[in-house]
C-alpha cells in the first residue's frame, strides 16, 4: 500500500510544481523569502532558492525548491519541499513530501508523510491519516503518534549521503545531455540544410522577428487543432506531429545562428549556431524568465521557418499571399 501511495505522491509533486504558479493569488518568489502573516490567506506559495514561513492560511499547495519551510499556520493542500527541510507545527490537509531534507511534523496531517534522502520526525500525539514513508532515511516517533497507514523505511539513514550524491550525479548527467542535445540538433540541421538556408533562417528571424513570433503562435495553434481532428479521425495522428517537430528543429537552427552570430560575428556558421544553441539552453534554465524566453524563441523559430519556406528566402511566403491580389471594380 505504501509503495502505491508513494508513486501517487510523486505524481502529486510534479502536478503541484507545474500548476501552483497558475493559482489566482499565488505568491511566487525567486531568491527572496516569503512570509504569510497571521491574518493573511493566500491560494498557493511557490518559493525557488528561498525559504517560506507561514503563520496564516495557505488554501492550496506550498512548494519550496532549494529552501526551508516553517509552517506555524494552516495549509489546506500539500506541502512539497525539494532540497530543503520542513518544520510544520500547523495542521496540513494534504500530503507532505520532502526530498533531500528532513521533515519534522508537530501537528496533524490528513494525508501521507514522505521523505527521500532525509529523516521523518513525528511529535507525540499527532494524527497522521496516511502512510509514513522514509526512503534512505529513518522515522522517529511513529510509536508515539497515531499513524493510520503503514510505517515504511526503505534503506537506512546512513544511505542518505549516497542517495544525495546519486541524485546530484544523475542531475549533472541530465543537464549535460540537455546541453548537448541542442548543439547536436544544430549539427544535424546543418548537415541537411547547409549554410545558405541557415543564413536565410537567421535573417528572417532578425528582420521579421515580431511577425515571425505572431506567425509562430498561429502556426502552433493551427497544428494543434489539426492534431486533435486527426486524432478523432485516425488512430495515430503522426503527420501533423512530425511536421511540427521538423518545423521546430529547422526554425531552432536558424534562431540559434541568429543569436550566435550576434555573440561571435566572425565565427563560422556552424560554430556560431552551436554557441547560440548553448546560450539559449542556459537561459531556459533560469526560472520564470527562461520560460518566457523559451516561449518567445520557440514561436520565432516556427514562424521564421514557415515564412522563409524552410530557409528558401526571407520573403518566401509573401509573394504567395500576394499572387492573386483583389482587383478594384
N, C-alpha and C positions, 0 to 999 in steps of 0.2 A: 504493500500500500504506500509506504513512504517513498519508494523509488518512483512510483507512478505520479505521486503528488509532486515530487521534486522536478520531474520532467515538465509537468504543467506549470510549475512556478518559473522555470527557466523561460518558458514562452511568455509568461506574465511580465518578466523582467524586460524582455525585448519590446513587448507591446507598451509597457509603461514608459520606456525610454523614448519610443517613437511618438507616442500620442500625447505625452504630457505637455509639450510646448504648444499644442493646439488648443488648450483649455482657454475659456473666455477670459478669466482673470488670473492667468498663470503668472507666477513670479519666477522669471528665468534670469540667472546671472552667470557670468563667466569671470572667474578670478576675483570675485567680490562676494563677501559673506552675505547671507540672507538671514534676516531676523523677522519673525512673525510675532507681533506683540500680543499681550493677553486679551485685548479687545478686538483683535483682527480675525477675519475669516477669509481665507483665500481658497481658490479651487485646487491649484497644483503648485508645487515648488520643485524647481529644477536648478541644481547648482553644479557647475562644472569647474573643477580646480578651486573649490572654495568649500566653506562649511555652513551648516544650517542650524539655527536654533529656533524651535517652535514653542512659544508659550501660549499661543492662541489655538485656532482650529484650522486644519487643512482638510477640505472636504473630499479630495481625491488623493493622488499619489504624492509622495516625497521621493525624489530621485537625486542622489548625490553621487558624483563621479570625482574621484581623487579629492576627497574631503571627508569630514566627520559630520555626524548628525546628532543633535541633542534635542530630544523630544520631551518637553515638560507639559505640553498641552495635549490636544487630541488629534488623531489622524483617522479619518473615516475611510481611507483606502489603504493601499500598500505602501511599504517603505522599502526602497531599493538603494543600497549603498555599495558602490564599486570602488575598491582601493581606498577604504577608509573604515572607520569604526562607528558604531551606533550605541548610544545610551538613551534608552527610552523609559521614561518614568510616567508616561501618559498612555491611555488606552489606544489600541490600534484595532481598527475594524477589519483589516485585511491581512495580507501576508507580510512577513519580514524576511528580506533576503540581503545578506551581507557577503560580498566576495572580496577576498584578500583583506580581511579585517575581522575584529571581534564584535560581538553583539551582547549587550547587557540589557535584559528586559526586567523592569521593575513594576510593570503594570500588565493588565490583561491583554491578550492578543486573540482575536477571533479566528485567525487563520493559522498558517504554518509558520514556523521559525526555522530558517535555513542559513547556515554559514558554510562558506567554502574557503579553505585555507585560513581558518580562524576559529576561535572558540566561541561557544554559546553559553551564557550565564543566565540562569533563571532565578529570580529572587523568591524567597519563601512565600507561599500562599497565593501566588498569581495563578490565573487560569489561562491555559493555552489550549484552545479548542481544536487545533490541528496537530500536526506532527512536529517533533523537534529533531532536526537533522543537522549533523555536523560532518562535512566532508573534509578530510585532512584537518581535523580539529577535535576538541573534546567538549562534552556537555556537562556543565556544572549546575547542581541544584535541581535536577529533574525529579529527584526523590522527595523534595520538599515543596514542589509545585504541583498543581493539578493539570496534568497533561492528558488530554482526551485521546490523542492519537498515539502513534508509535514514537519511540525514542531510538534513534539510529545514529551510530557513529561509524563512518566509513574511513578506515585507516586511523592513524593516531595524530595527536597534535605535533609530534616530533617530525611528521612528514610535511608539515605546513611550509617550512622554508624551501623544501624540494619542490613542492607544488607551485609555490610562487615563482621559483626560478624557471620551472617548466612553462608557466603561463607567460613569463617575460620572454623566454626564448621563442615560444610559439607566436607571440605578438611581433617580435622582431622579424621572424621569418615571413609572417603575413605582410608586414609593412614593406619588406624587401620585394616580395612578389608583386605587391601593388605598385611599387615604384618602378619595377622593371617591365611590367606588362604594357604600360602605355608607350614607352620607347620602342618596345618590340612591335606593337601595333603600327607605330610610325614607320619603322623599318619595313614591315610587310607592305604598308601602303606605298612607300617609296618604290619598292620593287615592282609594284603593279602600275602605279600612276606616273612615275618618273618625275623629273624635276620641273618640267613646264607646267604640269597640272598642279603641283604643289604651289608654284608661284601664283597661278591664276586663283586658286582657292584662297590663298593668303590675301591677295589683292582684293578679292570680293569681300572678305571679312573686314578689311581695312577701309575700303571705300564705301561699302554699303552695310556697315555694322548694325545700325538701327533697323534697317529694312530686313536684314538677314535674321535678326533676333525675332521680329514680329512674324516673319515668314516661317521661321523655325517653329514657333509656337503653333501657328496654323497647320503646318505640316504634321507635327506630332499629334495634334488633336484629330486631324483627318485620318491618320493611320490608326489611331486608337479606335475611332468609330468603325473603320473598315475591318479591323481585327475582331471587334465584337460581332459585326454582321457575319464575318467569315466563320467565327466560332459557332454561331447559331445555324450556319448553313452546311459547313464541312466539319468533319470530325477533328482535323488538325489544320488550323489556320496558319500554316508556315509561311506562305509567300509574303504577306504583309509584315510579319515579324522579321523575316530575314532581310527584307528590303530596308526596314528601319535600322537594323544592325549595320548593314553595309553603308547606309546613308550616314549613320553616326560616325563610323570609323573614317570614312572619306573626309567628312567635314572636320573631324577632330584632327586629322593630319594637317589640313590647311590652317586651322586655328593654332595648332602647335607651332607651325612655321611662322605664322604671323607674330606670335608672342616671342618666339626665339630670335627672330631676326632683329627685333627691337632691342634685345639684350646683346646679341653678337652680330652686328650688321656686316662684319667682314667674314663671317664663318660660311662654310658650305651649307647647302640647303638641308642635307640630312643632319648635320651636326646642330644647326640652329633649331630644326624641328624637334630633335630629341631633347635639347635643352629646354625648349618651350614646354614640351610634354612633362618633363620633370618638375618645372616650376608650377605648372597648373595643378599637378598632382599634390605638391606640397601645400599649395594654397587651399585645396579642397579639404585638407586635414584640419584646417582651422575651424573650430565650432562656429556655427551660425553664419559668419562671414563666408566661410568656404562653401556652405550650401548655396548661398546666393550666387557666388562666383561660378559654381558648377552649373547651376540652372542657366545663367547667362551664357557661358561658353558653350554649353550643350546646344542651346537653341540657335546661337550664332553659327555653330558648326553645321547643324542640319540645314538652316536657311541658306548659308553660303554654298553648300553642296548642291542644293536644288537650283538656286539662282544661276550658278555657273555651269550647270549641266555636268556635274562631277569633274569640274576643272577644265571645261572646254573653253569658256570665255566669260569674262566678268559680266557681260551683257547678254549672256546666252538666252535667258528666259524672256527678256524684254521684247526683242523682235517678234517672238512668237505670240505674245499677248497683243501686239500692235499690228499683226499681219492682216487683220480684217477690220480696219477702223470703220466706225459709223460714218455714213455719208449724210451731209445736210440735205434736207429736202429742197 
